[in-house]
């Protein structure tokens, strides 16, 4: 119990967060919201792997996040505020993918923080 293991803790937390969209799909039909949360779960999975230098797995996970987020974009209403936020998230997703390809951890952490903040703001709009 006294031993701290950041890598294992991050993996467990990302696995737990992955249950949220699964359980939510049982109580709501709001596919846009479920897809947004699934996108965030994928991003958290990639974060859990960054310290282990598993770039190939991270790229695969981020691609899943991008694909899932495209479902959110396709279901979006066309209000300016909504479209701007969604576009910003999509740009951050592609930027974070690029930082993984470049194996730039420091920039990854900055992009991760911006991406999660933007998704959290978008979540509050539901």
N, C-alpha and C positions, 0 to 999 in steps of 0.2 A: 504493500500500500504506500509505503514511503517513497518508493522508486517512481520517478517521473519519466515517462517515455512519450515525448511529443509526437513522434511519427505514428505510433499505435493509437494514441488518443485522437489524433486527427482522422485516422481511418475509421475508428469507431463512431466519432461524431458525424462524419460524412455519411456513413451507412445509416445512422439513425435519422439524419435529415432526409435521406432518400425515402423513408417510410411516409413522410408527410404527404407528398402528392399521391402516393398509393392509397392511403387512408382517406384523403380528401375526395378522391374519385368515387368513393363509396357513399358520400353524403351530398355531393353537388354535381350538377351537370355543366358547370362553368369550365369548359375545356381550355379556354384562354388562361384562366387563373391556374389551373392544374399544370398546363404547359410551362407557364412562367416559373412555378415552383420547381418543376422538374428540371428546367434550365439551371436554376440556382443550385439544385442538388448536384447536377453534373459539374458545375463550377467548383463546388466544395470538394467533390471527389478529386478534381485535378489538383486543388490546393493540398490535399492530403498526400499527394504523391510528389510534390515539388522537392521536398527534402531528401527523397529517395532517388532523385535523378532518373525517374522513369518517364523520359520525354515521349517515347512512343505511345505509352499508355495515356499520358496526359493529352497528346494530340488527338488520340481516338476519342477520349472523353469530351474534349472541347468541341470536336466535330459533331458529336451527339448533341451537345448543348446548342450549337449553331442550328442544327437541323430542327431541334425541338423549338427553339426560339422563332424560327420561321413560321411555325404554326401559330404562334402568338401574333406575329406581324400580319399574317393572312386573315386573322379573325378580328383585327383591330378596327375600331371605328376611326373615322378620318378627322378627328378634331386635331387642331394644330399642336396643342400641348401633348396629347397622347402620341402623335406621330413623331414629334421631336424627341421625346423620351425613348421611344422604341428604336428610333434610328441611332440614338446615342448608345444604347445598349448593344445594338448590332455591331456598331463600330468598335466598341470595347471588346466584344467577343472576338472579332477578327484581329484586333491588336494583341489580345492576350495569346491568340494562336501564334502570331508572329513571334512574340517573345519566347514562346516555348520552342519554336523552330530554331531560334537564335541561341537558345539555352542561356537566356539572360534572366537570372533569378531576381535580381534587384528590380528590374523593370517589370517583371511578372507581378511582384508584390504590389507595386504601385497600381498597375492596371487592374489587378484583382480587387483592390480596395475600391477603386472607382466603379468597377462593374457591379460589385455587390451593393454598394450604396445606391446606384441607379436602379437596380432591380428592386431593392427594398422600397424606394420611393414609388416605383410603379405598382408594387404590391398594395401600397396604401390607397391606391386609386380604385381598388375593387370594393 
